[in-house]
């Protein structure tokens, strides 16, 4: 009897030794005369358990983790790959509390399927949304997305349906769909995980968008630091074309849509949508003035839908299960689920998907398990390197767009980075200014020059040089960056700086 053994193949699992574990399992089984089939799957996002190895036992997936290469022989001694009593045994995958407490819509297939198997994707509801979209009029697709309340998951939180409506309403012989997969925020990995674990969902979502607005060509702008995602996407696009889920006659419908993968330029600023468009056109990535909006004059001067990976992925759920199903999750104007990425000094790092409305404390304490160091949490940064640092009295705020904004923060792409009580918040504020100085496209003066001056002013404050005058100057500089910058790069840099000054003033005393 052949035993099926599942080993993840995403970037994080590979970095933690998944290939070596898979090879060790194969070699150990061969030596013992046990027949095994190694199936490489996407990660479930429980990175604190990776490599997470799973086996079929009586029709049930059982998990072991984290498994190291030198654990394999002992596991076989204990009965692996059958029913096995070992310290690494986690029982049925569906009963692991960290996963069981989540409510996954976008990532519900992650870890269950072979990412490159269209049959696996179809068996788990894949392309159901596209099949429905092929039977609808374009305006009906747009209305479904508007009704769902979906907002951009890339950080700006602009209503996705309004963006699609604008592109639909703008006449043009050629329109484009562009996926922003240039995931550059520190502590974020949800886009990468979806592309590596469930790539057909992105392909399906982009195709639905193309049908909705009348676009026939799509581009994925992929971060250059994601070689595994690149390999997976290239193969998935080719297989989707071969199976007529992409191409000139999608499933015999007469509709056409093609997707091309483009690799990013290695610049953080190219995550800004207009800078991304310049880079996609072969130019240096510089932020464009608005108006005109990309929805009216985007790629090659044509109407363009630009959304991030998770936004397109959410569209597949909306079309497959309906707008009412999707908007039943969440709170207020934040509908659906929030994909949080727990990183930094955290005991149980990984991807957590829950409806909007849960608290930051619940995520960091209940899911994250506190700090990896065992020391008290002092600050949590939400929303990437330009997000605010939140002290303990803000950890009970609801995680939705409006509640976070009211508290001076932002959700951004859902990155949550945890710091224990050894962190120097003056250094973190300085890092924000330095990050902006390094990553600025240089087009506008407040961002290009203001960030450099910001580093200098913080250094003077920490050195107690004309302390009060320089504190006033730093706040004025933040106002200039926020009000005068051309894009969110400079406009958001004051968030971490102001929050560090406000909540952790003692760290600036030198």
N, C-alpha and C positions, 0 to 999 in steps of 0.2 A: 504493500500500500504506500502510495506517495503522500507525503505530508507537505502542505502548502505553508510556506514561511514568508511573512511579509517584512521587508526592511525598507525604511524610508530612503529617499534619494534626493531630498532637498538640500540646499546649501548648508544649513545649520547642522543637519544630521551628518552630512559628509564631513564637515569640519570636526565633528566629534567622533569620527571613526566608523561611520556606517558601512563604507565600502569594505573596510578591514573585517568588520563583524560579519558581513554577508559572505565574504570569502572564507572566513574561519568556520562558519556554519556549514558551508558546502563541503569543505575539506574534512571536517569532523564527521559529517554524515557519510561521506564516501568511505572513510576509514572504518566506520562501524557497520557498513553495509546497509545503511538506512537511506531510503529513497526520498529526497526532498526536492521541492520546486521553489526556488527563490523568486518572489514577486517583488519588484521595486515599486513602492507606492509614494505618494506625497505625505508629508508630515502632517500630524494633527495639530501642530503648533504648541505642543507641550514640551518645550525645549529643555526644561529641567529634567525630563525623563529620556532625552535622546542619548544614544540611539534606542528607540522604542521598537522592540521586535515583537511581532504578533504571529500567532499560529492558529490554524483552524483545529478546534477540538470539538468533535461531535456537533459540527455546524455552528460553533460559536467562536468568535475571535477572542483569544486570550493574549494578554500583554505581559511583556517582561522588559524591565528597564530601570535605570539606564544600563545597557549591556555593553561591556567592554570586550575587546578581542580575547583577553585572557580569562573571561568568564565562560566562554562557550563550552569548553570541555567539561567544566563542572555542571553546567546546565544539562548536557547530554547524560552525565552520570545520574542526574536526578530524574530522568525520564523525558527530557525534551527530545523531540518536538511534540510529544503527547502531553497528557495530564502530568504536570510537573510541580513538585513541591520544592521551591527554592526561594531564597530571600529576595530575589529579583522579580518573583512572580507578583503580578498586580491583579490577577483575576480577569474577569471579562472586561473588555475595553469599555463597554457601555456602562460599567459600574464604577469606573474610576471617578471619584467625586469631582475632581478638577474639571473634567470634561462633562460629566453628567449635569452639573449645575448651570452650564451654558445653554443659550438658546441660539442655535446656529441656523441662519438662513443662507448666507453667502458661503460659509465654509462647511456646510453639512456633508459635502462629499469628500472633503480633505481627509486623507488617511484611509478612506474606504476603497478607493479605486486606483487602478493603474492610470496615471495621468495621461498617458498617450493612447489609451484604448478607447476608441469611439463606442465600442460595444458596452464597455463599463459605464461610460458617460450616459449613454442612452438608457441603460438599465436602471440608473439612479435619477431619472427625470431630466437628463440633458436634452437640449434642443426642443423641449416641450414649448418653451416660450417663443422660440423662433417659428415653430410650426403654427402656433396661434397667430403670430404677427403676419405670417404669409397670407392669412385669410382675412386680415383687417385692412381697412383703408389707412393711409399714412396718418391722417388726422386722428383716427381712433387710437393709434399707437401712442401718439403724443399726448392725447387726453388721458390715457391710462397712467402714463408716467407723471403727468401733472396731478392727477387725482391721488396718486400714492403718497404725495408729499416728499418724494425723494429729493434730497439736497446733495450737492457735490461732496463726495467723500475725500476729496483731495486737500481740503482745508478751508476754502473760501465759503463753502456751504451755500452756494447760490442754487436756487431751485432748478433742478435738472430739466424738468418739463418746460420751463420758460425758455431756457437756452435752446432746447430742441425746437420749440415753437418759432423762435426767432429765425433759426436757420430754415425751417420749413417755409416760413412766410417770405423769405428773401429769394427773389427769382434769380436763377443762374443755370447755365447749361452744365456746370460742373460744381458739385459740392463734395466736401470731404469730412471724414470722421477721423479724429486724431485722439489716440489714447496716450495720456501722459503717464508713462511708467518710469519716470525719472525720479524714483523714490529716494530723496536725499536727506530727509530729516533724520537727525540722530535718534536712535532707539526705535525706528520704524522698519517694518519688514512685512506688513500685511500684503502689499502689492506683490512682492517677490514670492511670498508663500502661495498666493493664489495662482500666479503664473506657473509655478513649479508643481503645484499639487492638483490644479484643476484648470488647465489652459483653455480647454474648449468653452468654458464659461465666459471667458473674456472674448473669445472669437464670436460666440453666440450673441453676447451683449452688443458688441460693435456692429454686428450684422443687423440686429434689431434697430439700432440707431440709424443705420444706413437706410433701411426700409422706411423708417419714420420720417426722415427729412428729404429723401430723394438723393442720397449720396451713393456713389457706386465704388468709391475707393476709400480705403482706410489705411492708416499708418499707426504702428505702435512705436513710440519713441522710448526705447528701453535704456535704462541706466547702464553705462559701460561696465560697471563693477559687478554685473549679474551674469556671468558666463553660463551658469547652469540654466537660468531662465531663458537665455538666448537659445541654447541647444534645444530645450523643450519646446519653445514657441516655434522655432523653425520647423521642427518635425510635426508639431500639431497643425500648423498652417497647411503644410503639404498634405497631411492625411485628411484634413477637412476638405481640401480641394479635390482630392481623389474620391472622396465619398459624396461630393456634390453639396456639401454644406457651405462651401464658398465657390465662387466662379461665375460663369456667365449664365447659368440656368439652375439656380438653387432649388434642388429637389423637384425639378420639372415645373417650377412656378413661372419661369420666364423672367424672374428677378435676378439681378446680378450684383455681386459685391466681392471685392478682392481686398486682401490685407497684405501689407508689406511691413517687414520689421526693419527698423532703423536703429542704429546704436548711438547713444548719446555722446556728447562731447566732453563728459567728465567735469562739468561745471554745475554747481548747485543752482545758479541763477537760471539754468535752462529748465528747472522745474516750474518757473513762472511761465504762464501759457504763451505770452507773446514772444518771449525770448526763445522758448522752445520752437515756435514757428520759424523764427529766423534761422535757428540751427538746422531745422528740418529742411529748410530751403538751401542749405549749404553756406550760410553766412555765419559770421560771429554772432553768438547769442547775446543780443541787446534787447532790453525792454522797449516795447513800442508805446507810443502815446495812444491814449484812448480818449474819445472815439477816433476812428471807427472800432467797434467791437469785433473780435474774431468771428463771432456768429454772423456778421455781415460782410466783413472783409478780413479773412483769415489766411489760411495757407494758399499761397500763390494768388492772393488777392480775392479768393473765392469764399463763399459762406462755409463756415467750418464749425462742427461740433467738437469741442475739446472737453473731455472728461477724464477722470483718472480710472485706474483699473477697477476699484471697488464700485464706482458709480455704474460702469457698464455691467459689471457682474450683478448688481442689484436689479438692473432692468430685466434680467432673465427671470428672476423670481416674480417680479411684478406682472410680466406678460404670461407666465405660466400659471400663476395662482390668483392673479387679480389684484387690482389696486387696494380693494378693501382688506384683503388678507394682509398685505404688506403694511398698510398704515395702522393696522390694529396693534402693531408693536410700537413702542416708544411713548413719548410724552410731549404735550404742547405742539410746537411747530417742528419738533425733531422726531420724525417718524422712521420706523424700521429699526434696524439694529446698529449698534456702534461696535466697531472692531477696535479693541484696545490692544496695544502692544506693550507688554510689561518688560522693562529693561532697566539697565543701570545696576545699582546695588540692591538686587532683589533675589530672594531665595528661590522662587518658582517663576522664572521668566518664561514668557511665551505669549501666544495669541489668545485673547478672551473675547468672545462675541456675545453680547447681551443687548437687550432693548435699551434705548436711551432712557435715562432716569435713575440709574443706579449711582451710588456715591463713589467718589474716589477712594474713600477709606475702605469700602467693601472690596474694591478691586485690589488694592495694595495689601490689605491685611488678610482678607479671606482667600483670595486667589493667589496673590503674590507671596503670602506667608511671611511678610516683613522683609527685613534686609538680609542679604547673604552674609554680611559680617556679624549679624546678631546684635548689632547696636541699634539704638532708637532711630527711627526715621526723622529727619529734620526738615527736609524740603522735597517737594515733588514738582518736577517740571512737566507740564502738559502741553502738547502741541508742537514739539520739535525744538530746535536750538533757539528759536525766537519766541518761544512760549514763556509765560510767566512762571515764576517760582512760587509755589503755594505752601504756606505754613500750615501747621496743624489745624488752626481754627477755620480753615477753608476746605478741609478734606471731606466735609459732609455735604458740600454743595452737589446738587444733581448734575450729572454729566449730560447736559444738553446744551445746544448752541447759545440760547438766550441766557440761561443761568450762569454759564461760564463767562459770557461777555459782561454780565452785570457785576461779576466779582473781579473784573479786570483781567480775565484770562481768556483763553481760547482753546477749543478742542483740536483744531487743525486736523491732521491726518490720524489722530488717535494715539500718538506716541506718548507713553508715560515713563519718565526716567526718574528713578528714586535715588535719593542721597541720604546717607546717615549723618550722625551728629559730628562727624569729623570734617565735613565739607566747609570750605572757605567760600562764602557767598560773594565776597568782593572779587575773588578770582573768577567766579562764575559770571559775574557782571562784566568783568574785563573780557572774558572769553567771548561773550555775545558781541561786543564791539569789535573785537579782533576778527571774529568769524565774518562779520559784515564787511570789514575792510578787505579781507582776503577774497571773499566770494562775490563782492559787488561787481556788476557789469561795467561800472564806471561812467554810465551815461549821465546821471544826475549828481549835482554837487552835494546836496545834503547827505546822501548815502556814501559817495566816494570819499569826500573830505571829512564829513562829520563823524564817521566811524573811526577814522584815524585819530582825530582830535579827542574822541571819546576815550580811547585807550590811554592817551596821554593824561587826560584829566583824572581818570580813575587812579592812575599811578600817583599823581600828585596828592590826591585825597588820602590814599593809603600811607603815603610818606609824610602826612600832616603838613603839607605845604599850602598855606593860606586855605585851610580846610573849609571854612564856611563859604568863602567866595567861590571855591571850586565846586562845592556841592551845589550851589545855586547855578553855576555855569553848566554843570552836568545835566541838571533838570531842564535848563533852557535848550541845551543841545538836543535832549530827547524830544522836546516840543518841535524843534526844527526838523529832526529826522522824521517824526511822525506826520507832520503837516506838509512837509515839502518834498518828500521822496516820491519818485515816479511810480514805484511799485511797493509791494509788501515787504521786500527785502529790507529796505531802510525803514519803512513805516512800522514794522513790527519789532525792530531791534530794541526800541525803548521798553518793550514789555518785560523782558528778563531783568533789564537794568533797574527800572523803576521798582519792580517787585522786590528785588534784592535790597535796594535802599530802604524801602518802606518796612519790610518785615524782618530784615536782618541787619539793622543799622550798626550793631556792635562790631560786625566784621569789617567795617570801613574805618575803624578807629586807628589802624596802623599798629 
